[in-house]
Amino acid sequence: MFTGIVEEIGEVIGIEQVPNAARLSLSGPLVTTDAGHGDSIAVNGVCLTVVDVAGSTFTVDVVHETLQRSSLAKVQVGDRVNLERAAAVGGRLGGHIMQGHVDGTGTYLARDAYGMTRFALPRDLARYVVEKGSIAVDGVSLTVAAITEDEFSVALIPTTLEATNLGTKTPGDPVNLEVDVLAKYVERLIAAQTGGAGRNPDDGHGDNAGERE
């Protein structure tokens, strides 16, 4: 589990193609201080399993399903990524409960002088997003300020722009989106009561676009 409070901005320093996956090497001086093989680190909101740690660098394998369902398929060496270690039991929940299971990708549209930032929203996710509700954008816990059928807006404060990679986005950049898991379970429960099929919370996500091997 994660909270959406990004701990540091890391950097992609290596990409290797392996069978049915991509192996990413990332620099993260803070998140590697206590990381070990098998630990979980969210990379742009995608829960990934650490397979190796060497100094301030860690390596993760991103399976084909995750590459299809997230923006990690498009990362390049030198890209800056948001990093967060798994939440510790008993720690403060500064953002909201996140699984690191990306639901889909949106697109950065624009930001005005007041920090109000717009993102394109896939229509199949729009029903899970509500005004003043929570949404994760590239692993950042944010509050929805406004929503339409195909986009939503959030207010980004200067600290968020400085402490995450959202401050460097340009129009057209893809972002990973994770909606509130409670909304998906409520839909599923209601569908069961009314005889509808409902949407499986992990439909189409295989190893949940953020994997545990």
C-alpha positions as a printed NumPy array, in Angstrom:
array([[  0.   ,   0.   ,   0.   ],
       [  1.03 ,   3.59 ,  -0.639],
       [ -0.233,   7.016,   0.378],
       [  0.593,   9.122,  -2.671],
       [  3.097,  11.3  ,  -0.823],
       [  6.077,  11.206,  -3.164],
       [  9.361,  10.8  ,  -1.268],
       [ 11.721,  11.847,  -4.016],
       [ 12.12 ,  12.343,  -7.741],
       [ 14.284,   9.57 ,  -9.142],
       [ 15.842,   9.126, -12.547],
       [ 15.738,   6.294, -15.065],
       [ 19.377,   5.377, -15.668],
       [ 19.015,   2.131, -17.604],
       [ 16.47 ,   0.152, -19.619],
       [ 17.034,  -3.454, -20.667],
       [ 14.618,  -5.585, -22.648],
       [ 14.197,  -9.05 , -21.159],
       [ 11.722, -11.8  , -22.117],
       [  8.162, -10.451, -21.747],
       [  9.354,  -7.527, -19.626],
       [ 11.562,  -4.477, -19.364],
       [ 14.195,  -4.16 , -16.647],
       [ 14.521,  -0.621, -15.35 ],
       [ 17.428,   0.691, -13.325],
       [ 16.587,   3.792, -11.343],
       [ 18.461,   6.204,  -9.143],
       [ 16.779,   6.858,  -5.808],
       [ 19.143,   7.846,  -2.984],
       [ 16.356,   8.125,  -0.415],
       [ 14.189,   5.111,  -1.237],
       [ 17.224,   2.823,  -1.417],
       [ 18.401,   3.643,   2.11 ],
       [ 16.472,   0.668,   3.494],
       [ 15.337,  -1.126,   0.328],
       [ 16.057,  -4.776,  -0.288],
       [ 15.186,  -7.556,  -2.685],
       [ 11.416,  -8.114,  -2.739],
       [ 10.443,  -4.713,  -1.363],
       [  7.816,  -2.592,  -3.086],
       [  8.499,   0.848,  -4.527],
       [  5.972,   2.845,  -6.506],
       [  7.439,   4.305,  -9.698],
       [  5.125,   6.961, -11.145],
       [  2.37 ,   5.293,  -9.162],
       [  3.067,   1.736, -10.326],
       [  3.843,  -0.755,  -7.565],
       [  7.002,  -2.611,  -8.593],
       [  9.132,  -5.209,  -6.857],
       [ 12.79 ,  -4.491,  -6.207],
       [ 14.982,  -7.228,  -7.689],
       [ 18.352,  -5.657,  -6.926],
       [ 19.868,  -2.745,  -5.008],
       [ 23.356,  -1.345,  -5.554],
       [ 24.165,   1.806,  -3.637],
       [ 21.601,   4.439,  -4.581],
       [ 20.381,   2.45 ,  -7.582],
       [ 17.631,  -0.148,  -7.659],
       [ 16.32 ,  -2.422, -10.384],
       [ 12.769,  -3.544, -11.147],
       [ 11.211,  -5.763, -13.8  ],
       [  8.119,  -4.377, -15.522],
       [  6.062,  -7.151, -17.081],
       [  4.388,  -6.874, -20.483],
       [  0.911,  -6.383, -18.993],
       [  2.105,  -3.443, -16.913],
       [  3.843,  -1.9  , -19.91 ],
       [  0.552,  -2.062, -21.794],
       [ -1.499,  -0.536, -18.988],
       [  0.789,   2.241, -17.814],
       [  3.035,   4.988, -19.129],
       [  6.177,   3.064, -18.152],
       [  6.373,   1.668, -21.693],
       [  7.335,   5.167, -22.834],
       [  9.97 ,   6.052, -20.244],
       [ 13.456,   6.788, -21.494],
       [ 16.864,   7.02 , -19.885],
       [ 17.095,  10.372, -18.152],
       [ 13.371,  10.639, -17.376],
       [ 12.457,  11.857, -13.9  ],
       [ 10.007,   9.619, -12.02 ],
       [  8.107,   9.88 ,  -8.747],
       [  9.221,   7.379,  -6.115],
       [  7.52 ,   6.212,  -2.927],
       [  8.291,   3.278,  -0.664],
       [  5.429,   1.143,   0.62 ],
       [  3.667,   2.7  ,   3.622],
       [  4.818,   1.513,   7.02 ],
       [  2.166,   0.21 ,   9.411],
       [  1.549,   2.841,  12.067],
       [  2.81 ,   5.691,   9.902],
       [  0.851,   8.815,   9.011],
       [ -1.577,   8.568,   6.104],
       [ -0.842,  11.927,   4.532],
       [ -2.538,  11.251,   1.207],
       [ -5.052,   8.459,   0.598],
       [ -4.915,   4.673,   0.426],
       [ -3.401,   3.573,  -2.875],
       [ -2.532,   0.122,  -4.165],
       [ -0.116,   1.046,  -6.918],
       [ -2.431,  -0.746,  -9.352],
       [ -2.774,   1.705, -12.211],
       [ -6.254,   1.82 , -13.76 ],
       [ -5.207,   3.523, -16.974],
       [ -3.426,   6.499, -18.434],
       [ -4.558,  10.07 , -18.909],
       [ -2.941,  13.038, -20.605],
       [ -1.604,  16.284, -19.184],
       [ -3.509,  19.136, -20.819],
       [ -2.638,  22.488, -19.242],
       [ -1.996,  24.438, -16.047],
       [ -3.03 ,  28.028, -15.394],
       [ -1.239,  30.706, -13.395],
       [ -3.055,  29.641, -10.215],
       [ -1.919,  26.012, -10.386],
       [ -5.249,  24.638, -11.625],
       [ -4.177,  21.721, -13.789],
       [ -6.254,  19.762, -16.296],
       [ -5.855,  16.141, -17.333],
       [ -7.731,  14.123, -19.946],
       [ -9.687,  11.301, -18.3  ],
       [-10.555,   7.997, -20.017],
       [-14.332,   7.69 , -20.123],
       [-14.305,   4.21 , -18.602],
       [-12.741,   5.698, -15.46 ],
       [-14.857,   8.842, -15.228],
       [-17.59 ,   7.156, -13.189],
       [-15.117,   6.462, -10.363],
       [-13.981,  10.086, -10.066],
       [-15.974,  12.644,  -8.062],
       [-15.474,  16.276,  -7.155],
       [-13.479,  16.566,  -3.898],
       [-12.622,  12.892,  -4.137],
       [ -9.113,  11.467,  -4.352],
       [ -7.185,  10.4  ,  -7.429],
       [ -3.55 ,   9.427,  -7.962],
       [ -1.703,  11.013, -10.888],
       [  1.727,   9.48 , -11.515],
       [  1.616,   8.304,  -7.912],
       [  0.729,  11.698,  -6.436],
       [ -2.329,  11.813,  -4.167],
       [ -4.517,  14.689,  -5.36 ],
       [ -7.989,  16.07 ,  -4.701],
       [-10.319,  16.476,  -7.663],
       [-11.389,  20.121,  -8.004],
       [-13.66 ,  19.696, -11.027],
       [-14.674,  16.954, -13.437],
       [-16.417,  16.574, -16.792],
       [-17.059,  13.47 , -18.889],
       [-13.572,  13.446, -20.336],
       [-11.284,  15.505, -18.102],
       [-10.638,  16.529, -14.511],
       [ -8.816,  19.344, -12.765],
       [ -6.672,  19.477,  -9.647],
       [ -5.036,  22.395,  -7.873],
       [ -1.268,  21.913,  -7.646],
       [  0.502,  23.919,  -4.966],
       [  4.113,  25.078,  -5.506],
       [  5.432,  22.388,  -3.151],
       [  3.841,  19.62 ,  -5.223],
       [  5.225,  21.121,  -8.421],
       [  8.712,  21.157,  -6.903],
       [  8.625,  17.795,  -5.115],
       [  7.159,  15.712,  -7.966],
       [  7.58 ,  15.433, -11.704],
       [  4.18 ,  17.057, -12.282],
       [  5.953,  20.408, -12.414],
       [  7.793,  19.395, -15.58 ],
       [  4.854,  18.018, -17.56 ],
       [  4.092,  19.459, -20.972],
       [  0.814,  19.191, -22.93 ],
       [  0.359,  15.696, -24.325],
       [  2.485,  13.924, -21.731],
       [  0.906,  10.645, -20.506],
       [  0.251,  10.132, -16.796],
       [ -0.713,   7.073, -14.793],
       [ -4.097,   7.22 , -13.077],
       [ -5.366,   5.227, -10.109],
       [ -8.923,   5.88 ,  -8.991],
       [-10.285,   5.236,  -5.514],
       [-10.519,   1.456,  -5.099],
       [-13.557,   1.861,  -2.808],
       [-15.603,   3.175,  -5.733],
       [-14.866,   0.041,  -7.754],
       [-15.846,  -2.278,  -4.919],
       [-19.077,  -0.359,  -4.305],
       [-19.945,  -0.698,  -7.981],
       [-19.243,  -4.423,  -7.865],
       [-21.365,  -4.939,  -4.761],
       [-24.279,  -2.955,  -6.17 ],
       [-24.083,  -4.902,  -9.428],
       [-24.243,  -8.179,  -7.499],
       [-27.381,  -7.012,  -5.689],
       [-29.094,  -5.871,  -8.883],
       [-28.055,  -8.823, -11.015],
       [-25.615,  -6.877, -13.176],
       [-22.201,  -8.142, -14.054],
       [-20.388,  -5.051, -12.825],
       [-16.776,  -4.29 , -13.536],
       [-14.213,  -6.516, -11.944],
       [-11.871,  -4.263,  -9.951],
       [ -8.919,  -5.782, -11.792],
       [-10.54 ,  -6.264, -15.223],
       [ -7.955,  -5.981, -17.921],
       [ -5.106,  -5.323, -15.565],
       [ -3.56 ,  -8.777, -15.436],
       [ -0.924,  -8.479, -12.771],
       [ -2.689,  -5.229, -11.775],
       [ -0.458,  -2.813, -13.726],
       [  1.834,  -2.823, -10.769],
       [  3.033,  -6.279,  -9.969],
       [  4.122,  -8.486,  -7.159],
       [  6.157, -11.385,  -8.489]])
